[in-house]
Amino acid sequence: DAGGATESFHGVRPGELMLAAGSGGQVPSPEGRPAVQSGLREPSAIAFDGYGRLFIGHRIDGGRWAIGFVDDRGLLYRAISGLDGVVHALTWSAPRNALIAVVGNRILRIDCLEDLTAPSRLNCTSSPFAGGGLDDHLDEGDPATSVTFPVRTSGSWRRPAVGGLWASPTSDDVYLTVPATELVWKIDRGGALRRVAGTGVRNPHASPLHGDGGPALSANLNGPGPITGDSAGNIYFADHERPDIVHEGQVVFGNVAVRRIDAATGLLSTVVGTNMFGWTGDDYPAAGNPSFPVISLAVSPPRPGAPDGELHFGVHGYVTA
């Protein structure tokens, strides 16, 4: 988390692994219990807000989901309950002072106000932010709440309609990927959709990565997925979906490259991977060598030697940098 909240969470030190929430049980526990002693069913997304709280998307019962949070006392509460879709992604927008969540094929804004009369000391409400409309053909300038995000399917396999979500810490812009459109978008301060990368034409999965060195808007992408950014405004997103990966005997769909959009020039480059699936090994150049499917992206806070932070990415079975 480029804002540094991860490092300040309950005193965890850089490089230290600690349990933040969950007891290993899947039966949801009553609210107000220590988070590390609470049952947490199918945690699906996490984000820190600007006040040191850890928000967690998780299942509660049947097909319903919730967004819970761990407060400064280490207790687990629910911010929003009864959601009718999987919480695929969470991100904190500091300029909006709000949590942004992908729930099913919609995006919600979660606003929380201090309420000392509530056991959780917080009162949270949700409102539409994007999706939920009728138009599944996304165009430049469309109001984000007027569209419905199309879903990419392949046989019985179905990707989330929104592949990734990241809110800029310095502007009202919220970035997202929509795999079925082959595009990276942002929602601007006025709530309109704006293209950030891609032409809308799919780059075949067997083809080399397209567009390095040129404008991001001129590149053909393939099912862009997780997305994040650094303190300088550079954008990173997973690209190049491979539908033919077999890992440990199972077919795995995933993006095998990470692309970077330069904040100053808008030019695209590849920082991790190629168009192939695999793993070269530690200490090899990240770009130009195969990667396992990328399932998450995050940037650490700036530090000496890394003024824009370091890119960390989760792949099946590993977290690396």
C-alpha positions as CSV (number, residue, x, y, z in Angstrom):
1,D,0.0,0.0,0.0
2,A,1.7,3.1,-1.2
3,G,0.2,5.2,1.6
4,G,2.2,3.3,4.2
5,A,-0.9,2.0,6.1
6,T,0.3,-1.6,5.9
7,E,3.5,-0.8,7.8
8,S,1.7,1.1,10.5
9,F,-1.0,-1.5,11.1
10,H,-0.8,-2.6,14.7
11,G,2.9,-2.1,14.7
12,V,3.9,-4.6,12.1
13,R,7.4,-4.1,10.9
14,P,8.6,-4.2,7.2
15,G,9.1,-7.7,6.1
16,E,7.3,-9.2,9.1
17,L,4.5,-11.7,8.7
18,M,1.6,-11.4,11.2
19,L,-2.0,-12.7,11.5
20,A,-4.4,-9.8,11.0
21,A,-7.8,-11.5,11.0
22,G,-9.4,-14.9,11.0
23,S,-9.1,-18.0,13.2
24,G,-9.1,-20.6,10.4
25,G,-12.8,-21.3,11.0
26,Q,-15.5,-20.6,8.4
27,V,-18.4,-19.9,10.7
28,P,-18.8,-16.1,11.1
29,S,-18.3,-15.0,14.7
30,P,-20.3,-12.3,16.5
31,E,-19.1,-8.8,15.9
32,G,-16.8,-7.1,18.4
33,R,-14.5,-10.1,19.0
34,P,-10.7,-10.0,18.5
35,A,-10.2,-10.3,14.7
36,V,-7.6,-13.0,15.1
37,Q,-10.1,-15.1,17.1
38,S,-13.0,-14.6,14.7
39,G,-14.2,-17.0,12.0
40,L,-13.8,-15.4,8.6
41,R,-15.4,-17.2,5.6
42,E,-13.8,-16.8,2.2
43,P,-12.0,-13.5,2.6
44,S,-11.8,-12.1,-0.9
45,A,-10.4,-8.6,-0.9
46,I,-8.6,-6.2,1.5
47,A,-7.8,-2.5,1.7
48,F,-6.6,-0.1,4.4
49,D,-8.4,3.2,4.8
50,G,-6.7,6.5,5.8
51,Y,-7.3,5.9,9.5
52,G,-5.4,2.6,10.1
53,R,-8.5,0.3,9.7
54,L,-8.2,-2.9,7.7
55,F,-11.3,-3.6,5.5
56,I,-12.0,-7.1,4.4
57,G,-14.5,-8.5,1.9
58,H,-15.9,-11.9,3.0
59,R,-18.8,-14.2,2.7
60,I,-21.3,-14.4,5.5
61,D,-24.0,-17.0,4.5
62,G,-25.6,-18.4,1.4
63,G,-24.9,-16.1,-1.5
64,R,-24.5,-13.0,0.7
65,W,-21.3,-11.1,1.3
66,A,-20.1,-8.4,3.7
67,I,-17.3,-5.8,4.1
68,G,-15.9,-6.0,7.6
69,F,-13.1,-4.0,9.2
70,V,-10.5,-4.4,12.0
71,D,-10.5,-1.4,14.2
72,D,-7.7,0.2,16.2
73,R,-8.4,-2.2,19.1
74,G,-8.0,-5.2,16.9
75,L,-11.7,-6.0,16.9
76,L,-13.7,-7.2,13.9
77,Y,-17.0,-5.5,12.9
78,R,-19.1,-5.4,9.8
79,A,-19.3,-2.1,7.8
80,I,-21.7,-3.3,5.2
81,S,-23.7,-6.5,5.2
82,G,-26.1,-8.3,2.9
83,L,-24.3,-7.7,-0.3
84,D,-25.6,-9.8,-3.2
85,G,-22.3,-10.3,-5.0
86,V,-18.7,-11.4,-4.4
87,V,-16.5,-8.6,-3.1
88,H,-13.8,-8.8,-5.8
89,A,-11.7,-5.7,-5.0
90,L,-11.4,-2.9,-2.4
91,T,-9.4,0.3,-2.6
92,W,-9.2,3.5,-0.6
93,S,-9.7,6.9,-2.2
94,A,-8.1,9.5,0.1
95,P,-9.3,12.5,-1.9
96,R,-12.9,11.2,-1.7
97,N,-12.4,9.9,1.9
98,A,-14.2,6.8,0.9
99,L,-13.7,3.1,0.3
100,I,-14.5,1.9,-3.3
101,A,-15.6,-1.7,-3.7
102,V,-16.2,-4.1,-6.6
103,V,-19.3,-6.1,-5.6
104,G,-20.4,-8.6,-8.3
105,N,-20.5,-6.5,-11.5
106,R,-21.1,-3.2,-9.8
107,I,-18.8,-0.7,-8.0
108,L,-20.0,0.8,-4.7
109,R,-18.8,3.8,-2.7
110,I,-18.6,3.1,1.0
111,D,-18.7,6.2,3.3
112,C,-18.0,5.7,7.0
113,L,-18.6,8.3,9.7
114,E,-17.6,8.2,13.4
115,D,-20.5,7.2,15.6
116,L,-19.6,6.8,19.2
117,T,-23.0,5.4,20.1
118,A,-22.4,2.3,17.9
119,P,-20.4,-0.6,19.3
120,S,-18.1,-0.4,16.3
121,R,-17.8,3.4,16.7
122,L,-18.5,3.7,12.9
123,N,-21.6,4.1,10.8
124,C,-21.1,3.1,7.1
125,T,-23.4,3.5,4.1
126,S,-23.0,2.4,0.5
127,S,-24.0,4.2,-2.7
128,P,-23.7,3.4,-6.5
129,F,-20.4,4.4,-8.0
130,A,-20.3,2.6,-11.3
131,G,-22.1,-0.2,-13.1
132,G,-25.7,-1.2,-12.5
133,G,-26.9,0.5,-15.7
134,L,-28.3,-0.9,-19.0
135,D,-25.6,-0.1,-21.6
136,D,-22.9,-2.8,-21.9
137,H,-21.1,-1.0,-24.7
138,L,-18.7,1.3,-22.8
139,D,-17.7,4.6,-24.5
140,E,-15.5,7.5,-23.6
141,G,-17.3,10.0,-21.5
142,D,-20.2,7.6,-20.5
143,P,-21.5,8.3,-16.9
144,A,-20.1,5.4,-15.0
145,T,-23.4,4.6,-13.3
146,S,-25.2,4.3,-16.7
147,V,-23.3,1.2,-17.9
148,T,-23.2,-2.4,-17.1
149,F,-19.8,-4.1,-17.2
150,P,-19.7,-6.9,-19.7
151,V,-18.4,-10.3,-18.5
152,R,-15.9,-12.5,-20.4
153,T,-16.7,-16.2,-20.4
154,S,-14.9,-19.2,-21.8
155,G,-16.9,-22.4,-21.5
156,S,-17.8,-22.8,-17.9
157,W,-15.1,-20.3,-16.8
158,R,-16.2,-16.8,-16.0
159,R,-14.0,-13.8,-15.1
160,P,-15.2,-11.0,-12.9
161,A,-16.6,-8.1,-14.9
162,V,-14.1,-5.7,-13.3
163,G,-10.7,-7.3,-13.3
164,G,-9.0,-4.8,-11.0
165,L,-9.5,-1.5,-9.1
166,W,-7.2,1.2,-7.8
167,A,-7.9,4.7,-6.5
168,S,-5.2,7.4,-6.9
169,P,-4.0,8.7,-3.5
170,T,-3.6,12.2,-5.0
171,S,-6.6,12.8,-7.3
172,D,-10.3,11.7,-7.5
173,D,-9.5,9.3,-10.3
174,V,-10.3,5.7,-9.8
175,Y,-8.7,3.2,-12.2
176,L,-10.2,-0.1,-13.3
177,T,-9.8,-2.8,-15.8
178,V,-12.7,-4.4,-17.7
179,P,-11.3,-7.6,-19.3
180,A,-14.2,-8.0,-21.8
181,T,-13.5,-4.6,-23.3
182,E,-9.7,-5.1,-23.6
183,L,-9.3,-1.7,-22.0
184,V,-8.0,0.1,-18.9
185,W,-10.4,2.8,-17.8
186,K,-10.6,5.5,-15.1
187,I,-13.6,7.2,-13.5
188,D,-12.9,10.9,-13.2
189,R,-14.0,13.4,-10.7
190,G,-17.2,14.0,-12.6
191,G,-18.1,10.3,-12.6
192,A,-17.3,9.8,-16.4
193,L,-15.5,6.9,-17.9
194,R,-12.2,7.7,-19.6
195,R,-9.9,5.4,-21.5
196,V,-6.4,5.0,-20.1
197,A,-4.9,2.1,-22.1
198,G,-5.9,-0.2,-25.0
199,T,-7.6,0.1,-28.4
200,G,-10.4,-2.3,-27.6
201,V,-8.8,-4.9,-30.0
202,R,-7.7,-8.2,-28.4
203,N,-4.1,-9.2,-28.8
204,P,-4.1,-12.9,-29.4
205,H,-2.6,-14.9,-26.5
206,A,0.0,-16.6,-28.7
207,S,1.3,-13.3,-30.0
208,P,4.1,-11.2,-28.5
209,L,3.0,-8.4,-26.1
210,H,1.9,-5.4,-28.1
211,G,2.6,-1.7,-27.7
212,D,5.8,-1.4,-25.7
213,G,7.4,2.0,-26.2
214,G,4.3,3.6,-27.7
215,P,1.2,5.3,-26.3
216,A,-0.7,3.1,-23.9
217,L,-3.9,4.0,-25.8
218,S,-2.4,2.5,-29.0
219,A,-1.7,-0.9,-27.5
220,N,-3.8,-4.0,-28.1
221,L,-4.3,-5.8,-24.8
222,N,-5.7,-9.2,-23.7
223,G,-8.0,-9.3,-20.7
224,P,-6.3,-6.8,-18.4
225,G,-6.6,-7.7,-14.7
226,P,-5.3,-6.5,-11.4
227,I,-4.2,-2.9,-11.3
228,T,-2.3,-0.5,-9.0
229,G,-0.2,2.6,-9.1
230,D,2.7,4.3,-7.3
231,S,3.2,7.6,-5.5
232,A,4.4,9.3,-8.8
233,G,1.2,8.4,-10.6
234,N,2.6,5.6,-12.8
235,I,0.0,2.8,-13.4
236,Y,0.7,-0.9,-13.3
237,F,-1.7,-3.5,-14.6
238,A,-1.7,-7.2,-15.4
239,D,-2.1,-8.1,-19.0
240,H,-2.0,-10.9,-21.5
241,E,-4.5,-13.5,-20.5
242,R,-3.5,-17.1,-21.2
243,P,-6.4,-19.6,-21.3
244,D,-4.2,-22.6,-21.9
245,I,-2.1,-22.7,-18.7
246,V,-1.9,-26.1,-16.9
247,H,-0.5,-25.8,-13.4
248,E,-0.2,-28.8,-11.1
249,G,-2.7,-30.7,-13.3
250,Q,-5.3,-27.9,-13.4
251,V,-6.2,-25.4,-16.1
252,V,-5.5,-21.9,-14.8
253,F,-6.7,-18.7,-16.5
254,G,-4.6,-15.7,-15.8
255,N,-2.5,-12.7,-16.9
256,V,1.2,-13.5,-17.4
257,A,2.6,-10.0,-17.8
258,V,2.6,-6.7,-15.9
259,R,2.6,-3.4,-17.9
260,R,3.4,0.1,-16.8
261,I,2.0,3.4,-18.0
262,D,4.4,6.3,-17.4
263,A,2.6,9.1,-15.7
264,A,4.6,11.8,-17.5
265,T,4.5,10.5,-21.1
266,G,1.6,8.0,-21.2
267,L,3.9,5.5,-22.8
268,L,3.6,1.7,-22.2
269,S,6.3,-0.7,-21.1
270,T,6.5,-4.3,-19.8
271,V,8.0,-4.6,-16.3
272,V,7.2,-8.3,-15.6
273,G,6.8,-11.3,-17.8
274,T,6.4,-12.1,-21.5
275,N,3.5,-13.7,-23.4
276,M,4.5,-17.1,-22.0
277,F,3.7,-18.9,-18.8
278,G,6.4,-20.1,-16.5
279,W,9.0,-19.1,-13.9
280,T,12.6,-18.4,-14.7
281,G,13.8,-18.1,-11.1
282,D,14.9,-15.5,-8.6
283,D,17.4,-12.7,-9.5
284,Y,16.6,-12.8,-13.2
285,P,15.3,-9.6,-14.9
286,A,11.6,-9.4,-14.3
287,A,10.8,-8.2,-17.8
288,G,11.4,-10.6,-20.6
289,N,11.2,-13.7,-18.5
290,P,8.1,-15.8,-18.0
291,S,5.8,-15.3,-15.0
292,F,3.1,-17.4,-13.3
293,P,-0.4,-15.9,-13.5
294,V,-0.5,-12.6,-11.7
295,I,-3.4,-12.5,-9.1
296,S,-2.6,-9.2,-7.3
297,L,-0.5,-6.1,-7.5
298,A,0.6,-3.5,-4.8
299,V,3.3,-0.8,-4.5
300,S,5.2,-0.2,-1.3
301,P,5.8,3.3,0.1
302,P,8.8,5.3,-1.2
303,R,12.1,4.5,0.4
304,P,15.8,5.2,-0.3
305,G,16.8,3.6,-3.5
306,A,13.1,3.3,-4.6
307,P,11.7,6.8,-4.6
308,D,8.4,5.6,-6.2
309,G,8.2,2.5,-4.1
310,E,8.6,-1.2,-5.1
311,L,6.1,-3.2,-7.1
312,H,5.0,-6.4,-5.4
313,F,2.9,-9.0,-7.2
314,G,1.2,-12.1,-6.1
315,V,1.3,-15.1,-8.4
316,H,-0.2,-18.6,-7.9
317,G,1.7,-19.9,-4.8
318,Y,4.1,-16.9,-4.3
319,V,4.3,-13.2,-3.5
320,T,7.4,-11.6,-5.2
321,A,8.8,-8.1,-6.1
